[in-house]
Amino acid sequence: MADRQFYGGQAVMEGVLMRGVSHIAVAVRRPRGDIALRIEPVFFWSAGRLRRIPFLRGILILAETLVVGMKALQWSTNVAL
């Protein structure tokens, strides 16, 4: 089987957040109708040996998801308003 790529996303104010293996992208519609795009590298503080421990892996992924999601929501709200 070839290398598999995993992508995920969530809705934000007037837009969408997409997370890939190495980058996060947020696209938001501005009030005048055009699209604002923000691309950032993925946090790697939750990668490595600790991510191999089953219970700890879930806590790290939850924390990372909350941080990324809240940052994206704050930025999208500022852009949409």
C-alpha positions in Angstrom: 0.0 0.0 0.0 1.3 3.5 -0.9 1.8 6.3 1.6 -1.5 7.4 2.8 -2.3 11.0 3.4 -4.7 12.0 6.1 -6.7 15.2 5.9 -9.3 16.6 8.2 -11.3 19.8 8.7 -13.8 21.8 10.5 -16.1 24.8 9.9 -15.1 28.2 11.1 -16.9 31.6 10.9 -17.7 32.1 7.2 -15.1 29.5 6.1 -13.3 26.2 6.6 -10.1 24.9 8.3 -8.3 22.0 6.6 -5.4 20.1 8.3 -3.0 18.1 6.3 0.1 16.1 7.4 2.4 19.1 7.5 0.2 22.3 7.1 -3.0 23.9 8.3 -5.0 26.1 5.9 -7.9 28.4 6.8 -10.1 30.0 4.1 -12.6 32.7 5.1 -15.0 34.8 3.0 -14.4 38.5 3.7 -17.4 41.0 3.9 -16.6 42.3 0.4 -16.9 38.8 -1.0 -13.2 37.8 -1.7 -11.5 34.9 0.2 -8.8 35.3 2.8 -6.3 32.4 3.1 -4.0 31.6 5.9 -1.5 28.7 5.8 0.7 27.6 8.7 2.9 24.6 9.5 1.4 21.9 11.8 2.5 21.9 15.5 5.0 19.1 16.2 5.0 19.5 20.0 2.6 16.6 20.2 4.6 14.3 17.9 7.4 11.8 18.7 7.6 9.1 21.3 4.8 10.4 23.5 2.4 10.0 20.6 2.9 6.2 20.6 1.4 5.8 24.1 -2.3 5.1 23.5 -4.0 7.1 26.3 -1.5 9.9 26.1 -1.9 10.1 22.3 -5.6 10.9 22.7 -4.9 13.7 25.2 -2.2 15.2 23.0 -4.4 15.1 19.9 -7.3 16.6 21.7 -5.1 19.4 23.1 -3.6 20.1 19.6 -7.1 20.1 18.0 -8.4 22.6 20.6 -5.4 24.9 20.1 -5.6 24.8 16.3 -9.4 25.1 16.3 -9.5 28.1 18.6 -6.8 30.0 16.7 -8.6 29.4 13.5 -12.0 30.5 14.9 -10.5 33.7 16.3 -8.8 34.6 13.0 -11.8 33.7 10.9 -14.1 35.9 13.2 -11.7 38.8 12.8 -11.6 38.5 9.1 -15.4 37.9 8.7 -16.2 41.0 10.7 
